[in-house]
Amino acid sequence: MNLNQIINLLMRLFGRRLLNGAIFRGIELAARKGKPAEQMTEAERSAAGTMRQAVKRVQDAMRITRRF
């Protein structure tokens, strides 16, 4: 492996982690509707939990379909 390939490998690795983190934070922000957990009512917390579970199911389905 030459230096250019190693640099490209590391850039892809860090870029993928950065993108996944940003996506996760965006999903969390959308689930909480921009509110901190302390300001949410119990109903809003349960709705946010339900949304997180739905997103997780969609992500799992996407992973499974990529395998085929």
Secondary structure, 3 states (H helix, E strand, C coil): CCHHHHHHHHHHHHHHHHHHHHHHHHHHHHHHCCCCHHHCCHHHHHHHHHHHHHHHHHHHHHHHHHCC
